[in-house]
């Protein structure tokens, strides 16, 4: 292991559907400003590479998950010949399966992680959520897995017609008409593979809980928000911190049942009405894109995850952030240079240089 | 002081909305908790358990403050008519409809 650990983070694109990697980097640097962080990217245009504040020190292109597991491990080994990183924080759902399945491959390489066991990972799969919710007495919308168009329509009818069509890993589309259902089905199949999931539509406010499990059934810390703003595709673009003992208890019972190790995000809809109940929509096995927001409020879960992966003592107990604090996402334009793009495209690697400062003409005018 | 309509208790979500004018009634304390909502004297209320926020008219604020203190309905009516120039029968009718609104948004139980 390096004297000062080197951390690898994936999922650096903060586009329309923002990935969590840049938020993880920002959180780590809040506590460890000198930490060396490398980005593992799937595209040379991942926006986080060009950020002033949360870019990695170096980046390497990865093989797509579709290229197979062997290619994945080979590429990881090749990268570690150049940058022997010690900790890996995967931030994309599609990467989780191969990593969770092969803890021994990570161990033999000396890569520290903070990942759930295969069993707990499988138990939170969208297709098995109902079983988990039954054991923990938590409500969840009825969800059916389909692999052909006939069963898609049958499932939708069973669930009342007004449904969400969801991809295996990401994305959900609200579909009421058969045509909309079919279009969503083919899109999800093409993007994320089979099965496609059809989910009952529960109307209400959306609540999310980000947290870190210790693998023994406890949460080392968590933060709950109500989504205040949503994009057209339903992604949270703003959130308000809440503190509801009922929501905390549900989250605790789910994590205890799963004996979850590592970061997670629980997504709920609270059904409308005075007696609305929390309904679990899904469990994401990684940090969400908004994970740096609690970090700014003394609940730095990514830093705690890194410490947990390294077996370090936690710096201090994680606090639940104060209700009433909120975040609003703000999209800005990054500046890139063709030389950086060329390096990443041709050699698959890119080492960050100090930024060239282009002086404003007014600066020399002595205003 | 004229009676402000009760129905200016507004829930604010992510959708575009008009802010209701909220003027602090002279009798209100700095903040008070009613149900799970903490109300400020300027009529802004925040529910820390749900993350929702509201604005209320001065009249609504007086009624909710009274409810938070456990004041019974006839005495709430007394407070309202003492603070605003309004016929008791009109205030009583408006109060009933305001209670119905509070039940609807889950701030009081049906039986209150």
Interface residues (C-beta under 8 A of the other chain):
Chain A: X205 X207 X225 X226 X227 X228 X229 X230 X238 X240 X241 X242 X243 X244 X245 X246 X247 X270 X273 X274 X275 X276 X323 X324
Chain B: X13 X14 X46 X48 X49 X50 X51 X52 X103 X104 X105 X106
